[in-house]
Amino acid sequence: MNIDLTPEKKKFTDNTVKYGFKDSNGVTKIPYMYEFALPFSNGLAGVRNYDNHLMGFIDPDNNTHINFEYDYVYPFVDDTTWMRKEGLWGLISNTNKEIIKHMYQKATPFKNDVAIVQRTDNKWGLIDIENNEICDFIYDWLNSKDNKTFDAYINGYWIKLDISEIKNNKILKLAK
């Protein structure tokens, strides 16, 4: 769904900064009333309200679609998004159905059906959309641009991981 609204911030005379949304003609369609705003994705925009400084999602008519109860949210990708609540990340659908409970310290958006997450014991690993572990949570750090190849740090060594090797349980070589 393509929404022709873009978030814009504006500084007011009392030095407050508020976000609203304008259309492609520059017409304000959603008033400047939010502390922060993300672009629309999948028909919804993540916004932070001034009342409790928490984030939720609105539709293009400025109706609350997902309540303001999250520390931070990511834009929706394929009808799901990571949301942080009380310091932990969980995954919900655009209908506000919990898919993965709030249990991770850090989480990246899903790419190629894989997300990089950090557990509360500070170890990193990979999961699928159903929260199945794709690899053991043994890494001190894990990163990727495409979620097909990964840079990982473990026990003082940098290694390269390939998703096909991980899924096939092949032994990986350490790279210095």
C-alpha positions in Angstrom: 0.0 0.0 0.0 1.5 3.3 -1.1 0.7 6.2 1.2 1.4 9.7 -0.1 2.3 11.1 3.3 5.7 12.0 4.5 6.7 12.8 8.1 8.0 16.3 8.7 9.2 18.0 11.9 8.6 21.6 12.8 10.0 23.8 15.5 7.4 25.9 17.3 7.9 29.3 19.1 8.0 27.6 22.5 11.0 25.6 21.2 9.1 22.3 21.1 9.7 20.1 18.0 6.7 18.2 16.7 6.1 15.9 13.8 3.2 15.8 11.4 2.6 14.4 7.9 2.3 16.3 4.6 1.2 15.0 1.2 3.3 15.4 -2.0 1.7 18.8 -2.6 3.0 20.1 0.8 -0.4 20.1 2.4 -0.5 19.1 6.1 -2.7 16.0 6.4 -1.8 14.9 9.9 -1.2 17.8 12.4 2.1 18.5 14.1 1.3 16.6 17.3 3.9 13.8 17.7 7.2 13.8 19.4 8.7 11.6 16.6 7.4 9.9 13.4 8.5 7.2 11.0 7.4 7.0 7.4 4.3 5.0 6.5 5.0 1.4 5.7 2.3 -1.3 5.0 -0.3 1.5 5.5 0.9 2.5 9.1 3.3 5.0 10.5 5.1 4.6 13.8 4.8 7.7 16.0 5.7 8.7 19.5 3.2 10.7 21.5 3.9 13.5 24.0 1.6 12.2 26.7 3.6 9.1 27.7 6.6 9.3 25.3 5.8 5.8 24.0 5.3 4.7 20.4 2.4 3.1 18.5 1.0 3.1 15.0 -1.4 5.4 13.2 -3.2 5.0 9.9 -3.4 7.8 7.2 -6.5 9.3 8.9 -4.5 9.6 12.1 -6.5 6.9 13.9 -4.5 4.9 16.4 -4.1 1.4 14.9 -1.7 0.0 17.5 -1.7 1.5 21.0 1.1 3.7 22.3 2.8 1.3 24.6 6.3 0.7 23.0 9.7 2.2 23.8 10.5 2.1 20.1 9.2 0.5 16.9 10.6 -0.2 13.4 8.6 0.4 10.2 6.5 -2.7 9.1 8.2 -5.0 6.6 6.0 -7.7 5.1 3.3 -7.1 7.7 5.6 -7.5 10.7 7.7 -5.3 12.9 10.0 -5.4 15.9 8.8 -3.4 18.8 10.8 -2.7 22.0 8.8 -2.8 25.3 10.4 -2.3 28.7 13.8 -2.7 27.0 13.2 -6.0 25.2 12.3 -6.5 21.5 9.4 -8.6 20.2 7.8 -9.1 16.9 4.1 -8.3 16.1 1.9 -8.3 13.0 0.2 -5.3 11.5 -3.0 -6.5 13.2 -1.2 -6.3 16.6 -0.8 -10.1 17.0 2.3 -11.1 19.0 4.5 -13.3 16.8 7.6 -13.4 19.1 7.3 -12.3 22.7 9.5 -9.4 23.9 12.7 -11.4 24.8 15.6 -10.0 22.9 18.0 -7.2 23.8 18.6 -6.3 20.2 16.9 -7.4 16.9 17.3 -6.6 13.2 14.5 -6.5 10.7 14.0 -9.8 8.8 15.8 -10.1 5.5 15.7 -13.3 3.5 13.6 -14.9 6.3 16.3 -14.4 8.9 16.8 -11.9 11.7 19.9 -11.3 13.8 19.1 -11.1 17.5 20.9 -10.7 20.8 19.6 -12.6 23.9 19.7 -11.2 27.4 22.9 -13.2 28.1 24.5 -10.9 25.4 25.0 -13.8 22.9 24.0 -13.3 19.3 22.4 -15.7 16.9 19.9 -16.1 14.0 16.2 -16.9 14.1 13.4 -17.4 11.6 10.0 -15.7 11.7 8.7 -18.5 14.0 11.6 -17.8 16.5 13.3 -21.1 15.6 17.1 -20.8 16.1 18.9 -21.1 12.8 22.3 -21.2 14.6 23.5 -21.6 18.1 23.7 -18.4 20.2 27.4 -18.4 20.7 28.6 -15.2 19.0 29.8 -12.1 20.8 28.8 -10.0 17.9 27.0 -10.7 14.6 26.2 -8.5 11.6 25.1 -8.7 8.0 24.0 -6.5 5.1 21.9 -9.1 3.3 21.4 -11.9 5.9 23.1 -14.3 3.5 26.6 -13.8 4.7 27.6 -12.7 8.2 30.5 -11.2 10.0 30.8 -12.8 13.4 33.1 -12.3 16.4 33.6 -15.3 18.7 36.2 -16.0 21.4 38.6 -13.3 20.0 38.3 -14.3 16.4 36.4 -12.9 13.4 34.7 -15.4 11.2 32.6 -15.3 8.0 29.4 -17.2 8.0 27.3 -18.2 5.0 23.6 -18.9 5.6 23.7 -22.0 3.4 26.6 -23.5 5.5 24.7 -22.6 8.7 21.5 -24.3 7.5 23.4 -27.3 6.3 25.4 -27.5 9.6 28.8 -27.4 7.8 31.9 -26.7 9.8 33.1 -23.1 9.3 36.7 -22.0 9.2 38.0 -19.3 11.5 39.3 -16.2 9.6 41.8 -13.9 11.3 
